[in-house]
Amino acid sequence: MPRTSHWIVRRLSHLDGILLLLVLVLLGISLAAVASASGQSPARITGHLINIGLALGVMVVIANVPPHLLSKVGPPLYAAGVVLLIGVALFGEVRNGSRRWLNLGVIAFQPSELLKLALPLMLAWYFQRNEALLRAKQFLAGAALLLVPFLLILRQPDLGTALMIGASGFYLLFFAGLPWKVILGGGVLGAASLPVVWGLLHDYQQRRVLTLLDPSSDPLGAGYHIIQSTIAIGSGGLFGKGWMQGTQTQLDFIPERTTDFIFAVFGEEFGYAGAILLVALYLAIVARGLVIAARAPTLFGRLMAATLSLNLFTYVFVNMGMVSGILPVVGVPLPLMSYGGTALITLLLGIGILMSVASHRQLNKT
Amino acid sequence: MNLATPLKNLDSELARFQGRLKAGAVFVALLAAALLGRAFYLQIMQHEHYIERAESNRISLVPTAPHRGLILDRNGRILAENYSAYTLELTRTKTDDLNATLDEIGKLIEITPGQLRRYRRLLSESHEFETVPLKSKLTDEEVAILAANRYRLPGVEVKARLFRNYQAGPGMAHVLGFVGRINDRDLKRLRETNVERNYKGSAHIGKTGLEQSYEALLHGRTGFDQMETDASGRAVRMLSRIPPVPGKDLRLHLDVELQAVAERAFGDYLGGLVALDPNTGGVLALVSRPGFDPNLFVDGIDPESWKGLNESPERPMVNRVLRGIYPPGSTLKPFMALAGLELGLRRPGDSIVDPGYFSLPNSRHRFRDWKPGGHGVVDLKRSISQSCDTYYYKLAVDMGIDRMHDYLAKFGLGEKTGIDMEGESSGLLPSREWKQRRWKQPWYPGETVIAGIGQGYHLTTPLQLATAAAMLANGGKRIEPRLVQALREPLAQTWQPLPGAVRGQVAIAPAHLALVREGMMDVMRPGGTAAASVAGAPYTVAGKTGTAQVVGIKQGARYDAGRLARVHRDHALFIAYAPAENPTIAVAVMVENGGSGSGTAAPIARAVFDYYLTGKRPGEMKLEAGLANE
């Protein structure tokens, strides 16, 4: 028994106290919001609790894996992801007009999910390997590693996921030292090519953007989600209508309210005060992540910690921006808040990596 | 481009990384600021707007249709009432497959082909998200069957609805009119008059007759339940309630028994009759034959019935009393006589010698009297009682068409009477000015001659004739006919009388009026043209017969009713009031193809007078007369 308890304490010692606290507070809020949004459905609440348990388990496991081992997972995971994406392009199932799903007989899943972690891992591994001499060649290679999955996902078509994955790759290149000149030049070039990109967008993608600019142009179709969620958030006011008291939530006006639109539920019931608290919690996680990155002993650790932190907030921004009507509707869940097992596990896997980087400082210092 | 130094300097690498972290932190801070700025805009600045929108999302108003006011006759007999019944209704957009659903329903309860056709017709007139009735007045058993099978028939509903029922029969159809389903045209009018909101929840609206004319009073005020509803429109709970206010009840001047007596007196004939109280203008009876069953229209008429009514040569949908226009014929003579006296063209003692025709100076054309050989010496009284045409040919020429027009206009001829029912025709009172305007032609002297006996361009409605007759009865008071006598607020016990309306008073010298009335009484006395029709009546009648030509008779030819097909026979006219000394009822009767006024129209008026003045029906009257003779 003492040996077992000792083992447990050692495993838990790899957890970062601050991150753990922040994550648990957010998950607690998430539980309350999901309970309200689902009309206190026992099935939903139990399901959410199970997801949380599983994801926390994954986080503890990953936190105990040393970063140099994690980095070795990068290349095979990346290779597997790209192969599966090619498989999707050749044999994938079409759902809702796009080819995103791969049916493996037992389960159907979206390989693009895999790339969300595989791409940063791969790039971080690559830059770690070439740490001694980072030149234009390495950055070009990095850009190529980024573009392959990006383009494959883009042509599924899944613009939202492609951009999210592209962003994570870009953050990594950025932290690896991609020159400002290149970044700014790329930005100018990107802005200039916007009209061309617009022409390449699919009809439904153009419509989503247009709907964002004027939701009332399509009040019963795509605009409905945005209209109802902004009404919910706006009607929440400073302190909200109170837990379980949101009329937009309780009377089913908010679509997808336990998953992608959970911020509308939270905003309606807890108001602007709640929104500030939520954003503050996310900022605290990001801040902690950046501190971990700053203290990380290896390039891999630094790049992963910084990239994962910014990535998390990018998800927060895209989701909240969509729900509050400043970004187009893309299927991105709100980190640590939305109901949904896969996304939660992926996220806490990332947090686990952060914790691993934070807790394996001394070990790697040699 | 020198992206990296050949030998890495760890410290400078770390410093650059720290710089990138700071840039990353700034980037995140900017994103967070954008999110909180947006939330501030929505939750603080626009809060009022969004709370309002959330409320209007949440709250819906469910209308409750009011009970329509009842219509009663003068004795309180109910003529139009409401009853509650279950109807089977379908909403097209909610059904999976309309035809399959209809088939399925047909297997459960009986649906006649007529109901199906009516449903399809209503469907074509409705929006596809509207609920349209398939079958009304379901039996309890049918309701139970449908309720049990509802789960597999989406879009099918059984609803309790209020229906209008007219139990007074086809004879009252032209008075009451009917309600029907609100169509696009009705909706447009409701919108234009800003009462659309009051019809939310109402399926029916008055289409013709009193139902149409008194719609605003009969309908009542729609109530609203404020319900909290979810996104799918399902009511969750009631927040507040404004109850509906029923419509007002109407009481008519009309006596439904008198109406039935008049109706029966027509026998097989078609035509119209209107009886007025000459002192108030109250309409005591208003018959237009043929009638129709107004109940057919209440929930949408089936195509066969509609075709039958609409295409019948008898034109049952036309209210002959208000809309039928006929030359007044000889019924115009008392008014012409009065005009002659009042305009100073004839003195009471004046008489003419009638050779049986009249010719204009320098013309060989003979305007014939109806009596070959003429009436001999004719004074004004005799001109009325014998209906002497020659007398009026000459009087008309002496008067001229314009003075004739101006005087007769005082009696409301050629003008809407102002009855409290929509759809009245104005008829036509000809004049030189009218002919120039209408036909761009001058007035010819010969036209004046025939205008003198109510032929030519003259067109009047039976209602105008009755109103004019009432003016002779009441001494020149131009009353507006009124069907509705009083209103009753919902649930109240007392009736509030509706005041009648008087358009003015025609000043008539008493001696002149008395002479004309004498002439009209002589019509009904032995030797008068309509004496037979009032034989044995215990009251006196003043009247005047007339005929309105249906086909023109050639110069030199004779009108022979027996040889003409019935549809080409003249329309028979009769105006009268009684008791002659102190009139309480004035009537105008028009019998289509009735031949002579004395033969067919006057006996109908007699039946009405008998019942109104003595309370006895035609049969009872004769029987009593027979007993008295023994």
Interface residues (C-beta under 8 A of the other chain):
Chain A: E131 A132 L133 L134 R135 A136 F139 Y171 F174 F175 G177 P179 Q228 T230 I231 A232 I233 G234 S235 G236 G237 L238 T247 Q248 L251 D252 F253 G267 G271 Y272 A275 I276 V279 Y282 L283 V286 A287 L290 A293 A294 R302 A306 S309 L310 F313 T314 V316 F317 M320 G321 S324 G325 I326
Chain B: M1 L3 A4 P6 K8 E13 R16 F17 Q18 R20 L21 A23 G24 A25 F27 V28 A29 L31 A32 A34 L35 L36 R38 A39 F40 L42 Q43 I44 Q46 H47 H49 Y50 I51 R53 A54 E55 N57 R58 E228 T229 D230 A231 S232 V236
